[in-house]
Amino acid sequence: MNLDEATKIILRPYITEKTFAMVEKEQRICFIVDDNAKKPKIAQAIKILYDEKVLRVNTARTIYGKKAFVKFETPDKARDLATKIGML
C-alpha cells in the first residue's frame, strides 16, 4: 500500500464529545473511512499515514459513513496522534 491508497481509505477523523472522551479513556480515535475498507487495510493505512502501531480496529456503518474505531498501544500515543491531526 502506498500513501495515495492510504489517503483514499482514511477520509477524515470523526470528532464529537464521545469520540473526544474515547481518546483519554480507551486509547481510541474514530475515523470516517471508505465504505469498502476492511479492518487490516485500515490498520495498514493508519501505519502509513501516521506512523503509529494499531492494536485493534472496530468498524460500524452509520448515516455519516463507515466509522473505524482505532485502538492504540498507550493513551500517550492516542493523545499525541489526536493532537497531531487537530482533534485536541
GUROVEX-684552 format. One record per atom (N, C-alpha, C, O): residue number from 1; residue in three letters; atom name; x, y, z. Coordinates in Angstrom, 3 decimals. Example, Ala and Ser with C-alpha at 12.3 -4.5 7.8 and 13.67 -1.06 7.14 Angstrom:
BEGIN
NODE num residu atome X Y Z
NODE 1 Ala N 13.190 -5.690 7.800
NODE 1 Ala CA 12.300 -4.500 7.800
NODE 1 Ala C 13.200 -3.300 7.800
NODE 1 Ala O 14.236 -3.319 8.465
NODE 2 Ser N 12.850 -2.250 7.080
NODE 2 Ser CA 13.670 -1.060 7.140
NODE 2 Ser C 12.900 0.030 7.870
NODE 2 Ser O 13.409 1.138 8.039
This chain:
BEGIN
NODE num residu atome X Y Z
NODE 1 Met N 0.847 -1.181 0.000
NODE 1 Met CA 0.000 0.000 0.000
NODE 1 Met C 0.887 1.237 0.000
NODE 1 Met O 1.877 1.304 0.729
NODE 2 Asn N 0.526 2.208 -0.818
NODE 2 Asn CA 1.274 3.458 -0.845
NODE 2 Asn C 0.460 4.580 -0.184
NODE 2 Asn O -0.666 4.367 0.266
NODE 3 Leu N 1.042 5.749 -0.139
NODE 3 Leu CA 0.416 6.888 0.535
NODE 3 Leu C -0.900 7.287 -0.126
NODE 3 Leu O -1.849 7.671 0.558
NODE 4 Asp N -0.958 7.199 -1.443
NODE 4 Asp CA -2.167 7.555 -2.186
NODE 4 Asp C -3.346 6.650 -1.812
NODE 4 Asp O -4.461 7.123 -1.591
NODE 5 Glu N -3.081 5.348 -1.746
NODE 5 Glu CA -4.132 4.392 -1.373
NODE 5 Glu C -4.577 4.604 0.062
NODE 5 Glu O -5.764 4.492 0.369
NODE 6 Ala N -3.631 4.910 0.947
NODE 6 Ala CA -3.946 5.131 2.359
NODE 6 Ala C -4.858 6.335 2.543
NODE 6 Ala O -5.761 6.305 3.378
NODE 7 Thr N -4.629 7.398 1.769
NODE 7 Thr CA -5.477 8.584 1.895
NODE 7 Thr C -6.871 8.356 1.328
NODE 7 Thr O -7.811 9.063 1.690
NODE 8 Lys N -7.011 7.379 0.446
NODE 8 Lys CA -8.336 7.030 -0.069
NODE 8 Lys C -9.115 6.184 0.931
NODE 8 Lys O -10.346 6.169 0.902
NODE 9 Ile N -8.412 5.479 1.816
NODE 9 Ile CA -9.062 4.638 2.834
NODE 9 Ile C -9.471 5.479 4.037
NODE 9 Ile O -10.624 5.426 4.464
NODE 10 Ile N -8.546 6.250 4.584
NODE 10 Ile CA -8.816 7.099 5.751
NODE 10 Ile C -9.255 8.467 5.231
NODE 10 Ile O -8.437 9.234 4.722
NODE 11 Leu N -10.544 8.768 5.361
NODE 11 Leu CA -11.071 10.013 4.802
NODE 11 Leu C -10.865 11.209 5.722
NODE 11 Leu O -10.396 12.261 5.288
NODE 12 Arg N -11.225 11.040 7.018
NODE 12 Arg CA -11.057 12.147 7.976
NODE 12 Arg C -11.317 11.638 9.390
NODE 12 Arg O -11.960 10.604 9.565
NODE 13 Pro N -10.822 12.357 10.405
NODE 13 Pro CA -11.182 11.992 11.785
NODE 13 Pro C -12.633 12.402 12.058
NODE 13 Pro O -13.135 13.367 11.482
NODE 14 Tyr N -13.281 11.669 12.927
NODE 14 Tyr CA -14.661 11.973 13.313
NODE 14 Tyr C -14.609 12.477 14.747
NODE 14 Tyr O -14.215 11.744 15.654
NODE 15 Ile N -15.008 13.734 14.953
NODE 15 Ile CA -14.846 14.368 16.259
NODE 15 Ile C -16.205 14.744 16.842
NODE 15 Ile O -16.937 15.552 16.271
NODE 16 Thr N -16.530 14.141 17.995
NODE 16 Thr CA -17.697 14.502 18.793
NODE 16 Thr C -17.255 14.478 20.251
NODE 16 Thr O -16.107 14.146 20.546
NODE 17 Glu N -18.141 14.820 21.146
NODE 17 Glu CA -17.802 14.743 22.572
NODE 17 Glu C -17.439 13.322 22.973
NODE 17 Glu O -16.482 13.090 23.712
NODE 18 Lys N -18.222 12.382 22.470
NODE 18 Lys CA -17.993 10.977 22.818
NODE 18 Lys C -16.652 10.478 22.281
NODE 18 Lys O -15.902 9.826 23.009
NODE 19 Thr N -16.342 10.772 21.027
NODE 19 Thr CA -15.075 10.309 20.469
NODE 19 Thr C -13.893 11.057 21.080
NODE 19 Thr O -12.794 10.514 21.186
NODE 20 Phe N -14.127 12.300 21.479
NODE 20 Phe CA -13.096 13.078 22.168
NODE 20 Phe C -12.735 12.411 23.493
NODE 20 Phe O -11.558 12.324 23.843
NODE 21 Ala N -13.744 11.939 24.231
NODE 21 Ala CA -13.510 11.271 25.518
NODE 21 Ala C -12.847 9.905 25.330
NODE 21 Ala O -12.114 9.445 26.205
NODE 22 Met N -13.102 9.262 24.200
NODE 22 Met CA -12.510 7.952 23.931
NODE 22 Met C -10.989 8.010 23.833
NODE 22 Met O -10.312 7.025 24.129
NODE 23 Val N -10.456 9.139 23.424
NODE 23 Val CA -9.008 9.281 23.293
NODE 23 Val C -8.347 9.065 24.651
NODE 23 Val O -7.373 8.319 24.748
NODE 24 Glu N -8.852 9.693 25.681
NODE 24 Glu CA -8.257 9.588 27.016
NODE 24 Glu C -8.599 8.280 27.730
NODE 24 Glu O -7.732 7.658 28.344
NODE 25 Lys N -9.863 7.869 27.646
NODE 25 Lys CA -10.324 6.719 28.423
NODE 25 Lys C -9.990 5.366 27.794
NODE 25 Lys O -9.644 4.417 28.498
NODE 26 Glu N -10.096 5.282 26.469
NODE 26 Glu CA -9.978 3.986 25.811
NODE 26 Glu C -8.829 3.888 24.817
NODE 26 Glu O -8.670 2.856 24.165
NODE 27 Gln N -8.018 4.951 24.686
NODE 27 Gln CA -6.912 4.973 23.733
NODE 27 Gln C -7.384 4.780 22.296
NODE 27 Gln O -6.671 4.177 21.494
NODE 28 Arg N -8.563 5.275 21.960
NODE 28 Arg CA -9.136 5.087 20.625
NODE 28 Arg C -9.363 6.427 19.945
NODE 28 Arg O -9.647 7.439 20.586
NODE 29 Ile N -9.228 6.398 18.622
NODE 29 Ile CA -9.562 7.548 17.788
NODE 29 Ile C -10.509 7.047 16.712
NODE 29 Ile O -10.321 5.962 16.162
NODE 30 Cys N -11.519 7.835 16.418
NODE 30 Cys CA -12.520 7.462 15.428
NODE 30 Cys C -12.246 8.180 14.111
NODE 30 Cys O -11.995 9.385 14.084
NODE 31 Phe N -12.301 7.415 13.019
NODE 31 Phe CA -12.101 7.960 11.679
NODE 31 Phe C -13.279 7.578 10.795
NODE 31 Phe O -13.870 6.514 10.972
NODE 32 Ile N -13.618 8.434 9.855
NODE 32 Ile CA -14.535 8.074 8.783
NODE 32 Ile C -13.656 7.470 7.688
NODE 32 Ile O -12.675 8.076 7.256
NODE 33 Val N -14.024 6.266 7.248
NODE 33 Val CA -13.214 5.552 6.265
NODE 33 Val C -14.043 5.205 5.034
NODE 33 Val O -15.265 5.352 5.034
NODE 34 Asp N -13.371 4.747 3.999
NODE 34 Asp CA -14.035 4.311 2.777
NODE 34 Asp C -14.986 3.160 3.096
NODE 34 Asp O -14.664 2.294 3.908
NODE 35 Asp N -16.159 3.151 2.455
NODE 35 Asp CA -17.173 2.134 2.726
NODE 35 Asp C -16.700 0.714 2.440
NODE 35 Asp O -17.206 -0.231 3.046
NODE 36 Asn N -15.751 0.543 1.541
NODE 36 Asn CA -15.272 -0.791 1.181
NODE 36 Asn C -14.009 -1.206 1.934
NODE 36 Asn O -13.479 -2.290 1.691
NODE 37 Ala N -13.523 -0.368 2.837
NODE 37 Ala CA -12.282 -0.648 3.557
NODE 37 Ala C -12.472 -1.768 4.575
NODE 37 Ala O -13.455 -1.789 5.316
NODE 38 Lys N -11.529 -2.689 4.601
NODE 38 Lys CA -11.516 -3.794 5.565
NODE 38 Lys C -10.583 -3.430 6.720
NODE 38 Lys O -9.715 -2.569 6.579
NODE 39 Lys N -10.769 -4.091 7.858
NODE 39 Lys CA -10.001 -3.767 9.065
NODE 39 Lys C -8.484 -3.836 8.876
NODE 39 Lys O -7.790 -2.918 9.312
NODE 40 Pro N -7.934 -4.891 8.243
NODE 40 Pro CA -6.470 -4.914 8.064
NODE 40 Pro C -5.955 -3.762 7.196
NODE 40 Pro O -4.871 -3.234 7.440
NODE 41 Lys N -6.727 -3.381 6.192
NODE 41 Lys CA -6.320 -2.266 5.326
NODE 41 Lys C -6.380 -0.941 6.083
NODE 41 Lys O -5.544 -0.063 5.871
NODE 42 Ile N -7.375 -0.799 6.971
NODE 42 Ile CA -7.481 0.416 7.784
NODE 42 Ile C -6.267 0.534 8.702
NODE 42 Ile O -5.681 1.610 8.823
NODE 43 Ala N -5.889 -0.572 9.349
NODE 43 Ala CA -4.723 -0.569 10.243
NODE 43 Ala C -3.453 -0.236 9.464
NODE 43 Ala O -2.608 0.522 9.939
NODE 44 Gln N -3.325 -0.796 8.286
NODE 44 Gln CA -2.157 -0.536 7.447
NODE 44 Gln C -2.123 0.930 7.008
NODE 44 Gln O -1.052 1.537 6.980
NODE 45 Ala N -3.257 1.494 6.671
NODE 45 Ala CA -3.327 2.895 6.252
NODE 45 Ala C -2.946 3.832 7.396
NODE 45 Ala O -2.258 4.829 7.176
NODE 46 Ile N -3.386 3.521 8.608
NODE 46 Ile CA -3.016 4.330 9.787
NODE 46 Ile C -1.505 4.276 9.990
NODE 46 Ile O -0.881 5.296 10.281
NODE 47 Lys N -0.917 3.095 9.839
NODE 47 Lys CA 0.532 2.929 9.994
NODE 47 Lys C 1.278 3.782 8.969
NODE 47 Lys O 2.275 4.424 9.299
NODE 48 Ile N 0.796 3.787 7.730
NODE 48 Ile CA 1.463 4.553 6.672
NODE 48 Ile C 1.279 6.066 6.866
NODE 48 Ile O 2.239 6.829 6.757
NODE 49 Leu N 0.049 6.492 7.153
NODE 49 Leu CA -0.234 7.921 7.258
NODE 49 Leu C 0.350 8.568 8.514
NODE 49 Leu O 0.891 9.673 8.458
NODE 50 Tyr N 0.237 7.870 9.645
NODE 50 Tyr CA 0.600 8.495 10.925
NODE 50 Tyr C 1.760 7.824 11.640
NODE 50 Tyr O 2.180 8.290 12.699
NODE 51 Asp N 2.288 6.735 11.083
NODE 51 Asp CA 3.433 6.017 11.652
NODE 51 Asp C 3.177 5.593 13.109
NODE 51 Asp O 4.036 5.750 13.976
NODE 52 Glu N 1.990 5.060 13.348
NODE 52 Glu CA 1.608 4.561 14.673
NODE 52 Glu C 1.155 3.111 14.563
NODE 52 Glu O 0.492 2.727 13.600
NODE 53 Lys N 1.520 2.313 15.562
NODE 53 Lys CA 1.111 0.912 15.583
NODE 53 Lys C -0.323 0.809 16.118
NODE 53 Lys O -0.657 1.405 17.142
NODE 54 Val N -1.150 0.055 15.420
NODE 54 Val CA -2.559 -0.122 15.781
NODE 54 Val C -2.729 -1.459 16.490
NODE 54 Val O -2.237 -2.481 16.012
NODE 55 Leu N -3.427 -1.459 17.634
NODE 55 Leu CA -3.712 -2.712 18.340
NODE 55 Leu C -4.946 -3.393 17.786
NODE 55 Leu O -4.951 -4.607 17.580
NODE 56 Arg N -6.004 -2.610 17.539
NODE 56 Arg CA -7.277 -3.199 17.108
NODE 56 Arg C -8.091 -2.164 16.342
NODE 56 Arg O -7.987 -0.961 16.582
NODE 57 Val N -8.898 -2.658 15.422
NODE 57 Val CA -9.803 -1.801 14.654
NODE 57 Val C -11.206 -2.386 14.749
NODE 57 Val O -11.414 -3.566 14.465
NODE 58 Asn N -12.160 -1.566 15.144
NODE 58 Asn CA -13.579 -1.934 15.124
NODE 58 Asn C -14.262 -0.995 14.146
NODE 58 Asn O -13.912 0.182 14.059
NODE 59 Thr N -15.240 -1.516 13.407
NODE 59 Thr CA -15.930 -0.677 12.428
NODE 59 Thr C -17.427 -0.684 12.676
NODE 59 Thr O -17.974 -1.611 13.275
NODE 60 Ala N -18.074 0.366 12.204
NODE 60 Ala CA -19.533 0.486 12.296
NODE 60 Ala C -20.014 1.308 11.109
NODE 60 Ala O -19.377 2.282 10.708
NODE 61 Arg N -21.141 0.903 10.561
NODE 61 Arg CA -21.748 1.675 9.464
NODE 61 Arg C -22.813 2.602 10.072
NODE 61 Arg O -23.667 2.166 10.844
NODE 62 Thr N -22.742 3.878 9.710
NODE 62 Thr CA -23.677 4.873 10.238
NODE 62 Thr C -24.172 5.747 9.093
NODE 62 Thr O -23.770 5.572 7.942
NODE 63 Ile N -25.048 6.689 9.425
NODE 63 Ile CA -25.533 7.609 8.399
NODE 63 Ile C -24.427 8.557 7.932
NODE 63 Ile O -24.541 9.155 6.862
NODE 64 Tyr N -23.377 8.697 8.709
NODE 64 Tyr CA -22.242 9.540 8.345
NODE 64 Tyr C -21.244 8.809 7.470
NODE 64 Tyr O -20.320 9.430 6.945
NODE 65 Gly N -21.404 7.522 7.302
NODE 65 Gly CA -20.467 6.700 6.559
NODE 65 Gly C -19.932 5.607 7.457
NODE 65 Gly O -20.442 5.396 8.557
NODE 66 Lys N -18.924 4.923 7.003
NODE 66 Lys CA -18.319 3.856 7.793
NODE 66 Lys C -17.309 4.465 8.759
NODE 66 Lys O -16.416 5.208 8.352
NODE 67 Lys N -17.458 4.142 10.041
NODE 67 Lys CA -16.552 4.636 11.074
NODE 67 Lys C -15.602 3.515 11.472
NODE 67 Lys O -15.991 2.350 11.537
NODE 68 Ala N -14.368 3.877 11.732
NODE 68 Ala CA -13.379 2.939 12.239
NODE 68 Ala C -12.898 3.461 13.586
NODE 68 Ala O -12.412 4.587 13.690
NODE 69 Phe N -13.040 2.631 14.614
NODE 69 Phe CA -12.552 2.966 15.950
NODE 69 Phe C -11.205 2.270 16.107
NODE 69 Phe O -11.139 1.046 16.223
NODE 70 Val N -10.137 3.055 16.111
NODE 70 Val CA -8.784 2.525 16.090
NODE 70 Val C -8.178 2.639 17.478
NODE 70 Val O -8.100 3.728 18.046
NODE 71 Lys N -7.746 1.491 18.025
NODE 71 Lys CA -7.152 1.466 19.363
NODE 71 Lys C -5.634 1.440 19.247
NODE 71 Lys O -5.073 0.698 18.440
NODE 72 Phe N -4.975 2.263 20.067
NODE 72 Phe CA -3.520 2.373 20.064
NODE 72 Phe C -2.933 1.770 21.338
NODE 72 Phe O -3.664 1.450 22.276
NODE 73 Glu N -1.607 1.617 21.366
NODE 73 Glu CA -0.920 0.937 22.467
NODE 73 Glu C -1.103 1.631 23.814
NODE 73 Glu O -1.416 0.980 24.811
NODE 74 Thr N -0.911 2.934 23.845
NODE 74 Thr CA -0.968 3.662 25.117
NODE 74 Thr C -1.819 4.922 24.950
NODE 74 Thr O -2.021 5.395 23.831
NODE 75 Pro N -2.314 5.460 26.061
NODE 75 Pro CA -3.053 6.730 25.970
NODE 75 Pro C -2.192 7.857 25.406
NODE 75 Pro O -2.701 8.755 24.736
NODE 76 Asp N -0.876 7.809 25.679
NODE 76 Asp CA 0.028 8.844 25.163
NODE 76 Asp C 0.074 8.836 23.640
NODE 76 Asp O 0.051 9.893 23.009
NODE 77 Lys N 0.138 7.649 23.050
NODE 77 Lys CA 0.178 7.547 21.584
NODE 77 Lys C -1.119 8.066 20.974
NODE 77 Lys O -1.090 8.786 19.976
NODE 78 Ala N -2.251 7.709 21.564
NODE 78 Ala CA -3.546 8.163 21.070
NODE 78 Ala C -3.664 9.679 21.222
NODE 78 Ala O -4.137 10.361 20.313
NODE 79 Arg N -3.237 10.202 22.365
NODE 79 Arg CA -3.314 11.644 22.619
NODE 79 Arg C -2.399 12.419 21.669
NODE 79 Arg O -2.785 13.462 21.141
NODE 80 Asp N -1.186 11.904 21.455
NODE 80 Asp CA -0.248 12.581 20.550
NODE 80 Asp C -0.781 12.617 19.123
NODE 80 Asp O -0.683 13.638 18.443
NODE 81 Leu N -1.346 11.499 18.673
NODE 81 Leu CA -1.895 11.459 17.326
NODE 81 Leu C -3.117 12.370 17.203
NODE 81 Leu O -3.281 13.051 16.190
NODE 82 Ala N -3.972 12.386 18.222
NODE 82 Ala CA -5.141 13.268 18.210
NODE 82 Ala C -4.712 14.733 18.133
NODE 82 Ala O -5.351 15.531 17.447
NODE 83 Thr N -3.654 15.082 18.821
NODE 83 Thr CA -3.116 16.441 18.754
NODE 83 Thr C -2.561 16.728 17.368
NODE 83 Thr O -2.762 17.811 16.819
NODE 84 Lys N -1.871 15.763 16.818
NODE 84 Lys CA -1.249 15.909 15.501
NODE 84 Lys C -2.278 16.139 14.391
NODE 84 Lys O -2.033 16.915 13.468
NODE 85 Ile N -3.435 15.458 14.481
NODE 85 Ile CA -4.460 15.591 13.441
NODE 85 Ile C -5.463 16.694 13.739
NODE 85 Ile O -6.395 16.915 12.965
NODE 86 Gly N -5.273 17.403 14.879
NODE 86 Gly CA -6.107 18.549 15.181
NODE 86 Gly C -7.372 18.251 15.964
NODE 86 Gly O -8.289 19.072 15.997
NODE 87 Met N -7.433 17.083 16.597
NODE 87 Met CA -8.615 16.734 17.399
NODE 87 Met C -8.589 17.442 18.749
NODE 87 Met O -9.628 17.883 19.240
NODE 88 Leu N -7.421 17.551 19.340
NODE 88 Leu CA -7.299 18.143 20.680
NODE 88 Leu C -6.764 19.547 20.592
NODE 88 Leu O -6.591 20.208 21.616
